[in-house]
């Protein structure tokens, strides 16, 4: 399992890369297995998925909490 410091560094790198993609630049991001992936602006969805996976590993699940009924 990857330590939290490494996961946080990867998350920061991926979020920075997403910003660069948003402004039209291609970026290269290191993956957990020592390889790297180059993303083009048209592939921002794949990079968003990578960011979501890192957040899940860090316990920062992005998304909505299940709706709870409210009884008054």
N, C-alpha and C positions, 0 to 999 in steps of 0.2 A: 504494500500500500504506500502511496506517495504521501509525504509529510505535508502538513498544513502550509508551511512556509513556501514550499515549491508550488503547491496548488494556487496559493494567493498570487505568486509571481506570474504564473501562467495565466491566471484570470486577468491580471492587470495588462499583460502583454496582449491578450486576446481582445480586451476592451479597447485598448489603444489602436489595435489593428482594425477593429470595426469602425472606429472613428476615421481612420485613414481611408477605408473603403468608402465610407459615406461621402467623403469629399473627392472621390474618383480615383484614388490611387490603388495599385496592386500591392499586396503585402505578403510577407512570408511569416508563418507562425510555427514555432517548434511544437511538436506533439510530445506526448508522454513517453513514447517508445524510442526517442532519440532521432526520429526523422523530422522532416519539416514539410509543411504544406503551403503552397502559394495560392492565395485567394485573389480573384479578380472581383471588381465591383458587382458583377452579376451573381456572385456566389455568397452574398452577405447572409443568406438564410443558413448556409452551412456553418458559417462562423458564429452566427447567433446560437445555433444548436450546440456548438463546442462550448460557448460561454455558459449556456444553461447546464450542460453536463458538469462543468467545473463547479458551478454554484451548488448543484445537487451534492457533489462530493464534499463540498465545504459546509453542507447543511444550510445553505442559503436558498432553499427552493423558491424559485420564482413562480408565481401563479396565484391562483385564487384559493382561499380556504373554503372548505365546504360550507354551504349555507346552513345555518342553524335556525330552527324554528323559534320564534319568539312568542311566548304566551303571556298575555297581560291579564 
